[in-house]
Amino acid sequence: MSEIPSSSIFAIAVVILAIAILIYFSAKTLITSNLFQEGVTLYQKEDYPGAEAIFRKVISINSTNDVVRLLLGDVLTQQGNLDSAAEIFGEVINRSPKYADAYLRLSNVLMQQEKREEAIKNLQLAKDLLQKQRQTEKVEKITQILDKMTARSKKLS
């Protein structure tokens, strides 16, 4: 049997390493996907503590998933843990400042905390982002909400 050239050995090693990395990320994605689905199911069943635990686990595996962070914030809101929910939504905004849903959710929490001015500011930011994204139906709904909030503020003054 003849000797295998070192360049072939190197190429084989690179291919094996690439396959190993692919298997690792595929497994990680499958696990994350299954956990995410379990969390959504628990959320739909209104098992908020169970959904919270699952969403936190997903975040520990894939810390860059903002959708899961939004769902975690929703779960915390449902449990009345408004400070933690606001913190989570704020993290999403800091990581993805063009993510209008995070501003909308934060605004909702701020309203529940009776922080009206901050809520209005975040609604306006969401509206501005949605206008840039040409999501006219959402813009119209937010405009109506802002108009009602402004009218209510004038009545209270």
N, C-alpha and C positions, 0 to 999 in steps of 0.2 A: 504494500500500500504506500502510495507516495505521500509526501508531506503536504499539508494544507498551508497555502501561503498566509502570512500574517494578515494581509489585507482582507482575506476571506473570513478569517476568524473574527476580526474587528467588525466586519459587516454583519456576521451572524450574531455577534453580541449586541450590536445596535438594534437589530430586528427583534431579538428576544426581549431586550429592555423596553422597546416601544410596545410590544405586545403586552408585557407585564403592566405597563402604565395604563394602557387601554383597558385592560381587565380591571385594574384598580378603580379607575374613574367610572367604568360601567357599573361595577358593583355599588360604588358610592351613590351614583345617580339612582339606581334601582332601589336601594335602601331608603334614600331621601324621598323618592316618589311614593313609595309604599307608606312611609310614616306620614307624609303630607296628606295623602288620601285618608288615612286613619284619623288624623287631626280634624280634617274637614267633616268627616262623618260624625265624630264626637261633637263638633260644634253644631252641626245640624240637629243632633239629638239633644242639644242644650246641656251637654255634659261639659261645662266650661272648665272645671278644674282638670279633667282628663285631656281636653283639647289644649289647654295651656301647657301641660307637661309635654305633650307630643310636639307642639310647635317649638317649644324651647329646645327639645332634643334635635329637631330638624335644623334649627339655627346653630346648634353646637356642631353639627356636621357640615352645614353649608352656611357660613355666616354672611354671605352676600345676597341672600334671597330676601328681597324687600317685600314680596307678596306675603311670605310667611310672617314677616315682622308686622305687616298691616293686620293680618289675621290674629296674631298674638295681641296686638293692641285692641282689636275688637273684642276678644275674649276677656281681656282685663277690664274693658269698659262694661261688658255685660255683668262682670262680677263686682262692679262698683269700685274697682281699683283705678280711679281716674288719674291719680298722679303718675302711676306707673304706665298707664296707657298713653298719657300725654308725653311722657319721656320716650316711649317706643316710637310714637309718631314723629316726635322731634328728631330722633335718630335717623328715621327714614328720610326726613326732609334734608337733614345735613348730608346724608349719603347721596341722595337723589333729588336735588332741589327743583327739578322739573316734574316731579311726581305729584300731580294735582290731588289725587285721592288721599295722600297723606295730609295735605292741608285741610281737606274737607273733614277728614276724621278728627284731626286735631281741633278744628273749629267746633265740632260736635261736643267733644270732651270739654272744651273751654266754656261752652254754653251751659253744660251741666254743672260746671264749677262756678257759674255766674261771673265769668270773666268776659263780659260782653264785648268790650273794645278789642281785646285780643282775638276773640272769635271773629269779629267783623274783619279785622285785618287779615286773618288767615283765609276767610271766605273770599276776600278781594284778591288775594294772591292766587288762590285756586282759579278764580274767574279769569284773571289775566292769563294764566297758563293755558287754560282751556280755550280761550280766544285765539291764542297763538297756535293751538293744535286744531283749530277749526271745529270744535265740538259744540256747535251752536245750541243744541237742546239743553245740554248741561249748563251752558252759560246763561240761557234764559231762566232756568230754574234757580240758579244762584242769584241772578238779578232780582227775581221775585222775593227770594228770602232776604236779601240785603235791603230791598225796599220796605218789607214788613218790619225788619229790625230797626231801620232808620225811623220809620213812622212811629213805632213803639217808643223809641228813645225820645222823640219829640214830645210825645204825650206825657212821658215821665218827667220831662224838664219843666 
